[in-house]
Amino acid sequence: TAGVTPGFRIKDARGDVWLLKFDPPQHPGMTIRSGVITNLLFHAIGYNVPVDRFVKYKREELHVGEGARMKMGRFGEVEMTEANLDSVLAATNHLIDGEYMSLASRYLDGIPIGPFDDQGRRKDDPNDRIPHEDRRELRGLAVFAAWVNHFDTKMHNSLDMYVGEEGDGYLKHYLIDFASTLGGYGDLPVRRFGFEYGFDVFPMTGRMLTLGFVEDRWIPLQRPEGLDEIGLFDTATFDPGKWKADLPHSGMANMNRRDAYWASKILSAFSDDDLRVIVDQAQYRDPAAADFMVETLAGRRDLLVKYWFDRVPPVDFFSLEGPAMTFHDLGVERGYSPAGETLYRYRLAAVDRDRRPGPDGWTDWTVTSSTSIPLLDDPGVPRDGGRHPFLAVEVQLDRGKGWSASTTAYASFETGRIVALDR
């Protein structure tokens, strides 16, 4: 009964333990649906998350268990009764068409060890060998968090679980609690979430110096009219290069352009149909609300992908196929750049183990419209099986704004395989 919304711990007929969560009474259906959608998106991305599902049930399906207890303000913890359950359910304002609706979050398997920090390493985990601020999945988290406006990425929205037998198990790292995403909020809306840190010196100073005459970027942000299940979530005010969490996050603060490209490449793989499947799991009562959520997620995805694909050329997935090296232009393949309007150029060099060219240096640039580079049948390909046993293929692209930065693939003359990639 503490906090903005009440909740229950329940055991289902199979013996699984779940936490039932509700929305703030004045916003039924908003945050629990956000929690379900973002949970499934992050699961699809590849993070460990709990099983969070939207559920509907009738009052008679709930039974107070033997020994169940609840906290009652100044009375402390007391034995729970059916009357207590009725009063708490009534206060949720979640009875719609004879059924209550909740977010059901299944308790994680294993022994809870506590949250993980966004910097440093766990001293009690010998497998935790990389400082967290240097981990790509925590640095690139900034792109995914911006997508769904997951501003509440604080340490306590993570949880480490010890899985397996004592002495033979390992820690599994989870992200948890996604209710404050997709514009969902508690009692009162806070439009600056995603635009400023909780304490942000520069915007605060700017407001004081301009006496409020310069409008903050979040001022125009409004809930969509007539869609009560949707919070403060849009594309119009979203700037993919300026998104901020409420609390600074060491991993996300260290994100570089390669981390952001890695995350954007994953985002670009979500089709609109994929988003529709996931949004449908939230069971919006109003089909227009579901449509709005799909369109907004797709719009924010596109803004993020275009922003980072413009800064890191999306030349990827190099492979050796027969007499040629091929690559994929994800900008074209995933619909972010027009097909047929891109030129590529490449040059070659035989390099040593430190990626330094041999005495013949680099070949001249060759311009092409193809994503296939002839190698084995080309007498101009540098070959040196001794001190320079690798072939470097440097590729750039031009979409009418000049040549991009380089992406360089390295192949082994001996094995005929791609062995490294530089951006």
N, C-alpha and C positions, 0 to 999 in steps of 0.2 A: 504493500500500500504506500510505500515511500516513493518519492520522485514524481515526475509529471504524470505517469500512467501506472496503474496497478499491473500485477502479473501473477501467474500461478505456476507452480511446478507440478506437473502431472505425470502419471505413469499410465501408459496405454495398455491395451489388452495383451500386447506382445511382451510387456515388461520394459519397453524403452521409456526413458525419462525425457520429457520435453519441458521447455519453458514457454508458456503462453503469454504473449505480449499484446498490448492494446495501443491504439492511437490515443492522443490527447482527446478528451471527450468532445471538444468543439471542432475537431477535424477528423471524424471517423473515416477510415479508409485511406488516409494519406501516407503516413509513415510506414505502416505495415506493408503496404504495396511497394513502396520504395525499397524497403528492406529485402523483400523477396526478389525483386528485379536485379538490384545491385549484387546481391549474393550470387545469383545465377550467372551474371556477367563475369564476376571475378572468378567463379569456379571455371567458367569456360576459358578465361584468360590463362588459368593455370595455378592460381593461388589456392592454398588450403583454406577452406571455409566450412562452417557448420552446415547442416541440412536445415535450411530455413524455408518454410512453406506457408502459403496462405490457406487457412482452414476455416470452415463454417460448421457449426454444430448447434444442436438444440440444448436447452437447459437440462432436460432429463438425461442427457448423455454424460453429464458431469456428476460425479459422486464424491463426497468428502471422504477421504481415506481415514482409516483408523490411525489415530495419533497425529493427524494433520494439525498444524499450528499456524498462526498468523500474528503479525505485529499490529498492535492497536494503539499507536500514539503513546500517550502518557501511561497507558496500562501495560505497555511492554508486550511481551509475547504471550498469547493466550491460545487455548484450544479453539480450533475452528469448527463452526457449525454450518449447517445448511443455510440458516438465516444469514450468517456472515457472507456466505458465497452469494446469496441473492442480492444483498446490499451492495457488494462490490461490483457485481455484474451490472446492476442497475446504474451505477455511477459511471460506467464506461461509455454509455450512450452508443453501444455497438449492436443493439438488437435491431435487425433489419429483416423484414418479411419473416419474422418468427425465428430467426437464427442469429446467433452471435458470430462475429468474425474476429479472427486473431492472426497473428504471426506465430507459428509454432516452430521453435528452434530446438532441435534435438541435442541433448547433452553429448559432448565430444567423448570419444573413447579414450581411455587412458587416465593418467593421474595429472591433474592440473599443476603446473610448476609456476605459473605466473606469466605476465606479459614480457615481451622482449623489447629492449631499448632500440632506438633508431640509430645508435652509434655504439662503437666498441664491440666486444664479443662477450658471450656468456662464459664466465670462468668455470662454471660447473658442467660445461658441455664440451668434451674434447673434439667433437665434430665441428664445432663452431670456429672455423679457422680464418674466416675473412671478416674484417671489421664491417659492421652493418652499413656504415655510410659509404662503403665501397662496393656493395652488392648491387648488381644491375636491377634485380627485381624490386629493390627498395628505392633505387634512384629513379627508375622508369615508372615507379608507382605514381609519380607526379602527373604523368600524362593520363593514366587511367582515372586517377582521382579527379582531375580536371573534367574529364568526360562526364562523370556522373555527379560532379560537385560534391565529392566526399571530403568536405572541409575538416571533418572531425577525425583526422588520422593520427590522433594522439596514441601514446604508448599503450594506454589501457584499453584500446580497441584492438589489441592483439593478445594472443594467448599461446603459450607453449604447453604441449601435453607430452608426458612420458608414455610411450607406447611400447608394449612388449613385457616380457618377464623381467623382473628385477635383476640388474646386472647384464642382461642381454638385450635391453631395449634401446630406444633412441628418442630424441626429442623431435616432435613434429610441430612446425610453426604455423599458426593460424592467424588470419585476419578475421575479426568478428564485429558484429553490430553495425549494420549498414542502414539503420532506420533514418539517420540524418543525412540522406543523400537525395538526389533527384528533386531538390527543392523542398523536401519535407522538413518539418521543424516541430518544436514543442508547443508551449503555450502561445508564444508571440513570434511573428516573423522577424527575421533579421536579414535584411537585404544585402548587407555588406559581406556575408559569408561567401567565400570564394573570390572576393575582390581585395580583401585586406586581411592582414594578421589581426589577431585579437587586440594586440597593442602594436600599432603601426605608425612609426614616427613621421614618415614622410607625408602620408595623407592627412594626418592630424595637423601637422605644421602647415600644409597647404591650405587646409580649411581656415586656419587662424589667420594666415597672411592675406588670404583673398576675401576674408569676411563672409565666406559662403557664396560669393558671386560666381565661382567656378564650380560647376555641377559635378559631383562624383559620378563615376561610370555606372554605379549601381542604382542611382536614383530612378531611372526609367523602368527598372525591373518590377513587373507586376505578375500576379497570378492570372492565368487565362480566364477570361470571363465565362461564367457558367459551368466551369469544370471544378466542382468542389473536391474531387479526389486528387487534384494536381496542386503542387506547391509552387514555390518561386523558382521556376526552371524555364529557361528559354535559350534561344540561339542569338537573339538580337543584341544582347548586352555581353555575350561571351567573347572574350579575347583569349585565344589559346596560348598566347605568349606571356600573359600577365596573371594567370590564375594563381591564387595563394590559399594555403590551408589556414585554419584558424590559429594553430600553433606551428611555429617553424619546425621543420622535420629535417634532421641532418642528412638522411639519405637523399631525400628529394632535393635538398639544397645543393647537393653535389652532382645532380644530373647534368650530363654533358650531351652534346648533340647526338652522339652515337647511342647513348641510353634512350634518348627521346625517339630516335629513329627505330630502335628495336621495339619500343612500345607502340609506335604508330604503325609499324608493319603488322603487328598483331591486331590493332584496331581495324586496319584496312581489310582484314580477312572477315570481319563481321558483315554479312549482307543484310539488307533490309528484311529479308525473310527470316534470317536468324534472330534479328531483334524482335520481330513479330512473335515468333515462337516463345521467346523468353518473356516478353510483356504479357502474353496471354496467360502465363502462370500466375499473374497477380489478380486475375479475375475482376477487372474493373467492371462496375455495374453499368457505367455509361460507355458505350463503344467509342464515343468521341474522345473520351479521356485516354483510352488505349491508343487511338489513332494519334493523338497529340504526343503521347510519350514516345511512340515509335518514330514519329517525324522529328522530334526534338533530339532524341538520341542519335538518329542518323545525321541530323544537321551538325551537331557538335562533333561527332566522329569525323565528318568531312572537313570541318574547319581545322581540327587538330592534325589530321593526316596531311592536308594540303600545306599547312604551316611547316611541318617538319620535313615533308618530302621536298619542299622548296629549298630547304637548308642542307639536307643530306640527300644526294641523288639516290633514288630507290632502285639502284642497279644491284641485283641480288641473285642468289641461287645459281652460281657458276657451276658448270659441269663440263666434262670432256666427253663428247659424243662422236665417235668415229674420228675423222680427221679434223674436227673443229672443237673450239671451246665456245659454249653457248652460255647465255645469261638471260635473266628475266628483268624487264622494266616494269616494276610493280605499279608505277604511276599510270602506265598505259593499260596494263592487264586488269587493274582494279578500278578503272574508270575515272582516274583523277587527272589524266592528261589525254588530249585527243590522239587517236591512233593516226599514224602517217605524218605527223608534224614534228617528229623528233629525229635529230641526227645524232650519231654516235661517232666517236673517234677513239682509236686505240693505238698503243705502241708497245713494243716488246723488248725484253732484255733477258739475257742469261744472268742469274744472280747467285751469290754464295749464300751460306747459311745465315748470314747477317743481313741478307736482302740487298747487298751491294752489287751493282752491275759489274760485269766483266770488262775487259779492255775494249771491247767493241761498243760498249755503252748501249744507249737506247736507239731503236730504229726511229725513223720519221713517223709522224702521225699519219694514220690512214682513216679517212672519213667514210662512213657507211650509214645506211639506213637499216641495216640488219643487226640482229642480236646474236649472230653467229660469226665467229672469227676463225677463218681457215688457218690451220697450224701445220699439220703433218705434211701436207702437200705443198707448202709454201717454202720455196728455197730461201726466202728472206728471213725465216725464223731463226733467231740466234740459238746455237747449240754448243754446249760445252759440258761434256760429261765428267770433267775433272773437278776443278776448283769451283765451278759455278754450275751445280747440278740441278738448278731450278729455273723454270721459265716464269718471268713476271709479265703479266698482261695488265696494263694500266688502261682504264676505260673512263671516258667522260661523256656527258650528254649535253645537248643544246636544244632547248625548246623555244628558241627565238630570242633569248635574253643573254646569249653568250655561253661559253663552255663552263660546265659545272666543276666542282671539286672532283678529285679522282677517287675511283675505287680500283684497287689493285688485287688481282687474284694471282696466286702462286701455285704452279703445278710442278710435280716431280718428274724429271725425265725418266727416272728409273722405274717408278711404279705407274706413271700415267694417271696420277690422281691429284685432285686439288688438295693442297696441304695447308693453305693459310689465306686470309683475306684481310686487307687493310682498307680503312676508310679515312 
